Amino acid sequence: AWWIAVRTEDGQSYEDMVFSGFHDSLPSWASALVAPFISRNITSIAGHPLNFTVIVSALLIVVAAVVMLVRKRWWLVGQSAVFAALCFASTYLKGVLPRPFIINTVSQPANSAPSGHTMLAVVAGVLLLFAVPRGCRAWMALVGAAYALVIGLSVIAGAWHRPVDVVMSLLLTGGFALLAMAFTSGMDAPGKRASSPSVQIVGTVMITAGVLCCCYAAYIMWQIEPGLSLSASWASVGAHVSTFAMIAGVSSLVFGMLLAMRQITASPLSRAGLVGAPPAPPKKKR
């Protein structure tokens, strides 16, 4: 995604179209959602400026940590710390992934991929999904995807980042989270292991919707591609719509996959897959 957007003429033209007019293209309800997060600095601690995104994300992370500690998921606490450290370290990719000069652009090349604010928001949503018990996992996946979408849109609408910065943050954080869960040993206690219809339904809908939105965004990009090299004004509408669909699709796909993986690593599969009660242990022969 980074290579296509940054290392090609069409990619840079597409992102510049979005960067220069995305805020004005948002519908009124979306503008209202992102408005609180566009304000650059609302307070500071020890001289470090903070905005609403940092404050809300930090509160969500604290809630997730408290839930893990109350549930005594000690291994999960360690996993979450490693996961958060990996995400923080990946923000330094900005220094090794510069934006080359290919065409004249309105946007500044300094603040590049990945988006730190988007990554922080996704980390907060993922940690909540890690922490909560089985009955709340589907809800937390929806909350995490919605929050990631709002922050992803806000950093573009606020002219902080470009689309690929947001997409890259979503994919990196989702990949690190999947790796963290692959090494989990925090299975539900024997006797409490069960499948979850809500996880099945919500996870399936989120993954399917994510794939469809990404395909729709790719189709629009293909349609406007002839106008990108010309920086045609008619292509800007398609660029804005496809950006919205792409970020919504990637957010839904990432959290849908994380929801499924969280359930799989927390509860064993039944004989019929994730449906029904888990298989009972073999009975000892007398």
C-alpha positions in Angstrom: 0.0 0.0 0.0 2.8 2.4 0.9 4.7 1.7 -2.3 1.7 2.3 -4.6 0.7 5.5 -2.8 4.1 7.0 -2.3 6.4 5.7 -5.1 4.1 6.2 -8.1 2.9 9.4 -9.8 -0.8 8.3 -9.7 -0.5 7.4 -6.0 0.9 10.8 -5.1 -1.7 12.6 -7.2 -4.5 10.6 -5.6 -3.3 11.3 -2.1 -2.9 15.0 -2.8 -6.4 15.2 -4.1 -7.7 13.7 -0.9 -5.4 15.8 1.3 -6.5 19.1 -0.2 -10.2 18.7 -0.2 -11.3 15.8 2.0 -12.7 17.8 4.9 -15.1 19.7 2.6 -16.3 16.5 1.0 -17.4 14.8 4.3 -21.2 14.6 4.9 -22.5 16.6 7.8 -22.8 13.6 10.2 -19.2 12.6 9.5 -17.9 16.2 10.0 -19.7 16.3 13.4 -18.0 13.0 14.4 -14.5 14.0 13.5 -14.8 17.7 14.7 -13.7 17.0 18.3 -10.6 15.1 17.1 -9.4 17.7 14.6 -8.6 20.3 17.3 -4.8 20.1 17.5 -4.1 20.8 21.1 -6.6 21.1 24.0 -4.3 20.7 27.0 -0.8 19.8 27.9 1.1 17.8 30.5 4.7 18.8 31.5 4.9 20.9 28.4 3.7 18.1 26.0 0.6 19.1 24.0 -2.3 16.7 24.0 -5.4 16.5 21.8 -8.7 14.7 22.2 -7.4 11.6 20.4 -4.6 11.1 22.8 -6.8 11.7 25.9 -9.6 9.3 24.8 -7.2 6.6 23.6 -5.2 6.8 26.9 -8.4 6.4 28.9 -9.4 3.4 26.9 -6.0 1.8 27.4 -6.3 2.4 31.1 -9.7 0.7 31.2 -8.4 -2.3 29.3 -5.4 -2.6 31.7 -7.8 -2.5 34.7 -10.0 -5.1 33.2 -7.0 -7.4 32.6 -5.8 -7.0 36.1 -9.2 -7.5 37.7 -9.7 -10.7 35.6 -6.1 -11.8 36.6 -5.0 -12.3 33.0 -1.3 -12.0 33.8 0.0 -13.5 30.6 -2.3 -11.2 28.6 -0.9 -8.2 30.4 2.6 -9.2 29.2 1.4 -9.9 25.7 -0.4 -6.5 25.6 2.8 -4.7 26.7 4.9 -6.3 24.0 2.1 -5.6 21.4 2.0 -1.9 22.4 5.8 -1.7 22.4 5.9 -3.1 18.8 3.3 -0.6 17.7 5.2 2.3 19.3 8.5 1.2 17.7 6.8 1.0 14.2 6.0 4.7 14.3 9.7 5.3 13.7 9.2 4.0 10.2 8.5 7.6 9.3 12.2 8.2 9.4 13.1 5.4 7.0 10.1 5.7 4.6 10.5 9.2 3.1 8.3 10.5 0.4 10.3 11.1 -2.8 9.6 14.1 -5.0 7.7 12.8 -8.1 5.1 15.5 -8.7 4.3 18.9 -7.2 2.0 18.3 -4.2 0.1 20.5 -1.8 0.8 18.3 1.2 4.0 18.5 3.1 6.2 15.4 3.0 7.4 15.7 6.6 4.6 13.9 8.4 4.5 10.5 6.6 3.4 6.9 7.2 2.4 5.5 9.6 0.0 7.8 11.4 0.8 7.7 15.1 -2.7 9.0 16.2 -4.4 6.3 14.1 -2.1 3.6 15.5 -2.8 4.8 19.1 -6.5 4.6 18.5 -6.3 1.1 17.1 -4.1 0.0 19.9 -6.7 1.2 22.4 -9.4 -0.7 20.6 -7.3 -3.9 20.3 -6.4 -3.9 24.0 -10.1 -3.6 24.9 -10.9 -6.5 22.7 -8.1 -8.5 24.4 -9.3 -7.6 27.9 -13.0 -8.1 27.9 -14.7 -11.5 28.6 -16.4 -13.5 25.8 -19.8 -11.9 26.1 -18.4 -8.5 25.3 -16.0 -9.3 22.6 -18.3 -8.7 19.6 -19.3 -5.3 21.1 -15.7 -4.3 21.6 -14.8 -5.2 18.0 -17.6 -2.9 16.8 -16.4 -0.1 19.1 -12.8 -0.5 18.1 -13.6 -0.4 14.4 -15.8 2.6 14.7 -13.2 4.5 16.8 -10.4 3.6 14.4 -12.6 4.8 11.5 -13.4 8.2 13.2 -9.7 8.8 14.0 -8.5 7.7 10.6 -11.0 10.2 8.9 -10.1 12.9 11.4 -6.3 12.9 10.7 -7.0 13.2 7.0 -9.7 15.9 7.4 -7.4 17.8 9.7 -4.7 17.8 7.0 -2.3 15.8 9.3 -2.0 12.7 7.2 -2.8 11.1 3.8 -4.9 7.9 3.2 -2.0 5.5 3.0 -0.7 6.7 6.4 -4.0 5.6 8.0 -4.3 2.4 6.1 -0.7 1.5 6.9 -1.3 2.1 10.6 -4.4 -0.1 10.6 -2.6 -3.0 8.9 0.5 -2.8 11.0 -1.4 -2.7 14.2 -3.7 -5.5 13.2 -0.8 -7.6 12.1 1.0 -7.2 15.4 -2.2 -8.0 17.3 -2.7 -11.2 15.3 0.9 -12.2 16.0 0.5 -11.5 19.7 -2.7 -13.7 19.9 -1.0 -16.5 18.0 1.3 -16.9 21.0 -1.4 -16.8 23.6 -1.8 -19.2 26.4 -4.7 -17.4 28.1 -7.4 -19.9 27.3 -10.7 -19.7 29.0 -10.8 -21.9 32.1 -12.0 -25.6 31.6 -15.7 -25.8 32.1 -16.2 -22.2 30.9 -15.1 -22.7 27.3 -17.9 -22.2 24.8 -18.5 -20.9 21.3 -20.1 -17.5 20.9 -22.9 -16.9 18.4 -22.4 -13.1 18.7 -18.7 -13.5 17.7 -19.7 -15.7 14.8 -22.3 -13.3 13.5 -20.5 -10.0 14.1 -17.1 -11.3 13.0 -18.6 -12.7 9.7 -20.5 -9.4 9.0 -17.4 -7.3 9.7 -15.0 -9.4 7.6 -17.5 -9.6 4.7 -18.3 -5.9 4.9 -14.6 -5.0 5.1 -13.8 -7.0 2.0 -16.7 -5.5 0.0 -15.8 -1.9 1.0 -12.2 -2.5 0.0 -13.3 -3.9 -3.3 -15.6 -1.0 -3.9 -12.8 1.5 -3.1 -10.5 -0.3 -5.5 -13.1 -0.2 -8.2 -13.5 3.6 -7.8 -9.7 4.0 -7.9 -9.6 2.1 -11.1 -12.4 4.3 -12.6 -10.7 7.6 -11.8 -7.1 6.4 -12.7 -7.1 8.2 -16.1 -7.7 11.5 -14.3 -5.1 11.1 -11.7 -2.1 11.9 -13.9 -3.9 15.0 -15.2 -5.1 16.0 -11.6 -8.5 16.3 -13.1 -11.2 17.9 -10.9 -13.7 15.2 -11.7 -11.4 12.6 -10.2 -11.3 14.3 -6.8 -14.9 13.2 -5.9 -14.0 9.6 -6.6 -10.8 9.9 -4.6 -12.7 11.2 -1.6 -15.4 8.6 -1.8 -12.9 5.8 -2.2 -10.8 7.0 0.7 -13.9 6.9 3.0 -14.8 3.4 1.8 -11.2 2.2 2.0 -10.7 3.3 5.6 -14.1 2.0 6.7 -13.3 -1.3 4.9 -9.9 -1.8 6.4 -11.1 -0.9 9.9 -13.9 -3.4 9.6 -11.7 -6.1 8.1 -9.0 -5.7 10.7 -11.2 -5.8 13.8 -13.4 -8.6 12.3 -10.3 -10.8 11.9 -9.1 -9.8 15.4 -12.4 -10.7 16.9 -12.3 -14.2 15.2 -8.7 -14.7 16.3 -9.4 -13.7 19.9 -12.3 -16.2 20.2 -10.2 -19.0 18.6 -7.3 -18.5 20.9 -9.5 -18.1 24.0 -11.8 -21.1 23.3 -11.1 -24.4 21.6 -12.9 -25.4 18.4 -15.9 -27.8 18.7 -16.2 -30.8 16.4 -18.5 -28.6 14.2 -16.2 -25.6 14.1 -17.1 -22.7 16.3 -20.8 -23.7 16.6 -22.0 -25.6 19.6 -20.4 -26.7 22.8 -16.7 -27.6 22.9 -15.8 -31.3 22.8 -15.7 -33.0 26.1 -12.5 -34.7 27.2 -12.3 -38.5 26.7 -13.7 -40.5 29.5 -11.3 -42.8 31.4 -11.9 -46.5 30.9 -12.6 -48.4 34.0 
